[in-house]
Amino acid sequence: MRFYINILTTYFSDLDPPYDTYYQQILEQVELAEELGWECFMFNEHHFLGYGGLVANPAVLLAAAAARTSKIRLGPCIAILPLRHPLHSAEDYAMVDAISGGRLEFGIGSGNTEIDYKVFGLTRENDRERLREAIDVILKSWASERIRHSGQFWSFDELTLYPRPIQQPYPPVWVAGTSAEGLGWAGRQGYHIMTVGHPHPPDKVRVGVEAWKQGLLASGYDLKTKHCQFHVRTHVNESSANARSIAMAAIRRYDEISRIGRRSLTATPGDYDWNTMLATGRNNYGNPDECIKNIDNARMNYYFDTLTTTFNFGGIPHVDIL
């Protein structure tokens, strides 16, 4: 099992500190994760909402984290590629790879929030096609000294990208998703994938992951060399009662803010089945032994070889996160 950490920021002005302090706390959390042996720290991209919106461009925060660390790998989970010109994304994340000394893990996706597309003057009708063309441009620009492109959405004459990433031909690529179509495509390309437990029951996630495996095999990739993340909101406390009190309140706040201005997949409060969420590993909180059991529950219900824990969520105080 590999161990990653991610943050999808959930900002509450009455609970969280001012922005400058908030970002410094996040960077302290990255430093501690490195000290404790986590392999990678990742940040989600969102826009215009308290749900994720404090990391509108993960590359900026990743560069700051790279300057504060030396070993832990860093990446977006995800960079919303359809929203930007792919050369902008290629430049930003090549800089992260260079500043970090070759530690970038490049997580990509189309996002799950309509407001992003509306504000930037795009529709979601062809977001999948834009994603695929964008990653094609990015990887070619990273791997080649000269590149030209003529596509459905972007075209440009021959050019050289500055800088190109330290990792050649390019850093590891992760694709976020649930659908069999999307994850099957990721498998055929030989990409790693990212899944998440709390919005989706095991049977829904399982279909997409199996399509990914079949895609890998169909394209001749060795499944043992490809990785699947499972993201889960986590809070560990020496006291089981304290863990439940802190985590359950934070999960309620997380789910509440996730419904503001977007279509959320989280269950409404009256329908929330706390016991089943723990029993299937879709949430993880408790004392250390209970959290180990919750991870075992997740392994029985989901396929993954990379556990990605989210400790900073729902307004949990920095001291409790640490």
C-alpha positions in Angstrom: 0.0 0.0 0.0 1.2 3.5 -0.9 0.1 6.5 1.2 -0.8 9.9 -0.3 -2.6 13.0 1.3 -4.9 15.4 -0.5 -6.8 18.6 0.3 -10.0 19.8 -1.3 -10.2 23.1 0.6 -13.5 23.7 2.5 -13.2 27.3 3.8 -15.4 28.6 6.6 -14.7 32.2 7.5 -16.1 31.7 11.0 -13.9 28.7 11.7 -10.8 29.0 9.5 -8.2 31.8 9.9 -7.5 34.6 7.4 -6.1 33.5 4.0 -2.5 34.2 4.7 -2.5 32.1 7.9 -4.6 29.4 6.2 -2.1 28.9 3.5 0.8 28.8 5.9 -1.1 26.1 7.9 -1.5 24.1 4.8 2.2 24.3 4.0 3.0 23.2 7.6 0.8 20.2 7.0 2.8 19.4 3.9 6.0 19.6 5.8 4.7 17.3 8.5 3.4 14.8 5.9 7.0 14.7 4.5 8.5 14.2 8.0 6.0 11.4 8.7 6.7 9.5 5.5 3.7 10.2 3.2 4.7 9.7 -0.4 2.8 12.5 -2.1 0.6 15.5 -1.2 -2.0 16.7 -3.7 -4.4 19.7 -4.1 -7.8 19.9 -5.8 -8.7 22.7 -8.2 -12.0 24.5 -8.0 -13.2 28.0 -8.7 -15.6 30.7 -7.2 -16.8 28.5 -4.3 -15.8 27.9 -0.7 -15.8 24.3 -1.7 -12.3 24.0 -3.2 -12.1 27.6 -4.4 -9.0 28.5 -2.3 -6.8 26.5 -4.7 -7.9 28.0 -8.0 -4.5 27.2 -9.5 -2.8 24.2 -7.7 0.5 24.9 -9.4 0.9 28.1 -7.3 0.5 26.3 -4.0 2.5 23.3 -5.2 5.4 25.5 -6.0 5.3 27.0 -2.5 5.2 23.4 -1.1 8.1 22.4 -3.3 10.2 25.2 -1.8 9.4 24.0 1.7 10.1 20.3 1.1 12.7 18.0 -0.4 11.3 14.5 -0.8 7.6 14.3 -0.8 6.0 14.2 -4.3 3.4 16.9 -5.2 0.6 17.2 -7.6 -2.9 18.4 -8.5 -5.8 16.1 -8.0 -7.1 17.5 -10.3 -6.0 20.1 -12.7 -9.1 21.0 -14.7 -7.6 20.9 -18.2 -10.6 21.9 -20.3 -10.7 25.3 -18.7 -7.3 26.5 -19.8 -5.2 26.6 -22.9 -3.1 23.4 -22.6 0.1 25.3 -23.1 -0.7 27.4 -20.0 -1.1 24.1 -18.0 2.1 22.7 -19.6 4.1 25.7 -18.5 2.7 25.9 -15.0 3.2 22.3 -14.1 6.6 22.0 -15.8 7.7 24.8 -13.5 6.4 22.8 -10.5 8.4 19.8 -11.7 11.5 21.9 -12.1 11.2 23.8 -8.8 10.6 20.5 -6.9 13.5 18.7 -8.6 11.3 16.3 -10.5 8.6 15.5 -7.9 5.4 16.3 -9.8 2.5 13.8 -10.0 0.1 15.2 -12.6 -3.6 14.5 -11.8 -6.1 15.6 -14.4 -9.9 15.7 -15.0 -12.8 17.7 -16.3 -14.1 18.9 -12.9 -17.6 18.5 -11.5 -18.8 22.1 -11.1 -20.9 23.9 -13.7 -19.9 27.4 -12.5 -16.3 26.9 -13.7 -17.4 26.4 -17.3 -20.1 29.1 -17.2 -17.9 31.8 -15.9 -15.0 31.0 -18.4 -17.5 30.9 -21.3 -17.4 27.1 -22.0 -20.0 24.4 -22.0 -19.6 20.9 -20.6 -20.9 19.3 -23.8 -17.5 18.5 -25.1 -15.4 18.6 -21.8 -14.2 15.1 -22.3 -12.9 15.8 -25.8 -11.2 19.0 -24.6 -9.6 17.0 -21.8 -8.2 14.5 -24.1 -6.9 17.0 -26.6 -5.4 19.0 -23.8 -3.4 16.2 -22.3 -2.2 15.1 -25.7 -0.8 18.6 -26.3 0.7 18.8 -22.8 2.5 15.5 -23.0 3.8 16.2 -26.5 5.1 19.6 -25.4 6.8 18.1 -22.4 8.4 15.2 -24.3 9.5 17.0 -27.5 11.9 19.9 -28.2 9.6 21.3 -30.9 5.8 20.9 -31.2 3.0 22.1 -33.5 -0.6 21.3 -33.1 -3.8 21.5 -35.2 -6.8 20.2 -33.3 -10.5 20.6 -32.7 -10.1 23.1 -29.9 -6.5 24.5 -30.2 -4.0 25.1 -32.9 -0.6 26.7 -33.0 2.5 26.8 -35.1 5.8 25.1 -34.2 7.2 26.2 -30.9 9.4 25.2 -27.9 8.0 25.0 -24.4 10.0 26.6 -21.6 10.6 25.0 -19.2 10.1 21.4 -19.9 9.8 19.0 -16.9 12.7 17.4 -15.2 11.0 14.0 -15.4 11.2 12.8 -19.0 9.4 12.1 -21.2 6.9 13.5 -18.6 5.7 13.0 -15.0 3.3 10.3 -13.9 -0.3 11.1 -15.1 -3.4 10.3 -13.0 -7.0 10.6 -14.3 -9.9 11.2 -11.9 -13.2 9.7 -12.7 -15.9 7.1 -12.0 -17.4 6.2 -15.4 -16.4 3.1 -17.3 -16.0 5.2 -20.4 -13.6 7.7 -18.8 -11.6 5.2 -16.8 -11.5 2.7 -19.6 -9.9 5.5 -21.8 -7.4 6.2 -19.0 -6.4 2.5 -18.9 -5.9 2.3 -22.7 -3.5 5.3 -22.4 -1.6 3.7 -19.6 -2.5 6.3 -17.0 -3.0 5.8 -13.2 -6.4 6.6 -11.8 -8.0 8.4 -8.8 -11.3 7.3 -7.2 -13.2 8.6 -4.2 -15.3 6.8 -1.6 -17.8 9.2 0.0 -19.8 10.2 -3.0 -20.0 6.8 -4.6 -21.0 3.3 -3.3 -18.6 0.5 -4.1 -20.7 -1.0 -6.9 -20.7 2.2 -8.9 -16.9 2.7 -8.5 -16.1 -0.9 -9.2 -17.4 -0.8 -12.8 -15.1 2.0 -13.8 -12.1 0.5 -12.1 -12.7 -2.8 -13.9 -12.9 -0.9 -17.2 -9.6 0.7 -16.4 -8.0 -2.7 -15.8 -9.3 -4.0 -19.0 -8.1 -0.9 -20.9 -4.6 -1.4 -19.5 -4.6 -5.1 -20.5 -6.0 -4.3 -24.0 -3.1 -1.9 -24.6 -0.5 -4.3 -23.3 0.3 -2.6 -19.9 1.3 -4.5 -16.8 -1.3 -3.9 -14.1 1.3 -4.2 -11.4 3.0 -1.0 -12.7 -0.2 1.1 -12.7 -1.8 2.6 -9.6 -5.3 3.4 -8.3 -5.9 5.9 -5.6 -8.8 5.8 -3.2 -9.6 9.2 -1.5 -11.2 9.1 2.0 -11.9 11.8 4.6 -9.9 10.8 7.7 -9.6 11.8 11.3 -7.5 9.9 13.8 -7.7 10.6 17.6 -6.5 8.7 20.6 -10.1 9.0 21.9 -12.7 7.2 19.8 -15.4 9.6 21.2 -13.4 12.7 20.3 -12.7 11.3 16.8 -16.4 10.8 16.2 -17.3 14.2 17.5 -14.7 16.1 15.5 -15.1 14.1 12.2 -18.9 13.8 12.1 -19.3 17.6 12.6 -16.6 18.2 9.9 -18.3 15.8 7.5 -21.6 17.6 8.0 -20.0 20.9 7.2 -18.1 19.5 4.2 -21.3 18.0 2.7 -23.2 21.2 3.4 -20.7 23.5 1.7 -20.4 21.0 -1.2 -24.0 21.6 -2.1 -23.7 25.4 -2.4 -23.7 26.5 -6.0 -23.2 23.0 -7.5 -24.7 19.6 -7.9 -23.5 17.5 -5.1 -23.4 13.7 -4.9 -23.4 13.6 -1.1 -26.5 12.3 0.7 -28.8 14.7 2.4 -28.6 14.8 6.2 -31.8 12.9 6.8 -30.6 10.1 4.5 -27.0 9.9 5.7 -26.1 6.4 6.9 -23.2 6.9 9.2 -22.7 3.2 10.1 -22.7 2.0 6.5 -20.3 4.7 5.5 -17.8 3.4 8.1 -18.6 -0.3 7.4 -17.8 0.1 3.7 -14.7 2.3 4.3 -16.3 5.4 2.7 -15.4 7.5 5.7 -12.5 6.9 8.1 -12.5 8.2 11.7 -11.8 6.8 15.1 -8.9 5.8 17.3 -5.9 4.2 15.6 -7.2 0.6 15.7 -10.7 1.7 14.5 -9.1 3.6 11.6 -7.1 0.5 10.6 -10.3 -1.4 10.6 -12.0 1.2 8.4 -9.1 0.9 5.9 -9.6 -2.9 5.9 -13.3 -2.2 5.2 -12.4 0.0 2.3 -10.1 -2.7 0.9 -12.9 -5.2 1.0 -15.2 -3.0 -1.0 -13.0 -1.0 -3.3 -9.9 -1.7 -5.4 -6.9 0.5 -4.7 -3.2 0.3 -4.0 -2.8 3.9 -3.0 -4.7 5.2 0.1 -5.2 9.0 -0.2 -6.2 10.5 3.1 -7.9 13.9 3.5 -7.2 15.2 7.0 -8.0 18.9 6.3 -11.7 19.2 5.7 -14.8 20.7 7.1 -13.2 23.3 9.3 -11.2 21.0 11.5 -8.7 23.1 13.4 -5.1 23.1 12.3 -3.9 21.6 15.6 -6.3 18.7 15.3 -5.3 18.1 11.7 -1.6 17.9 12.8 
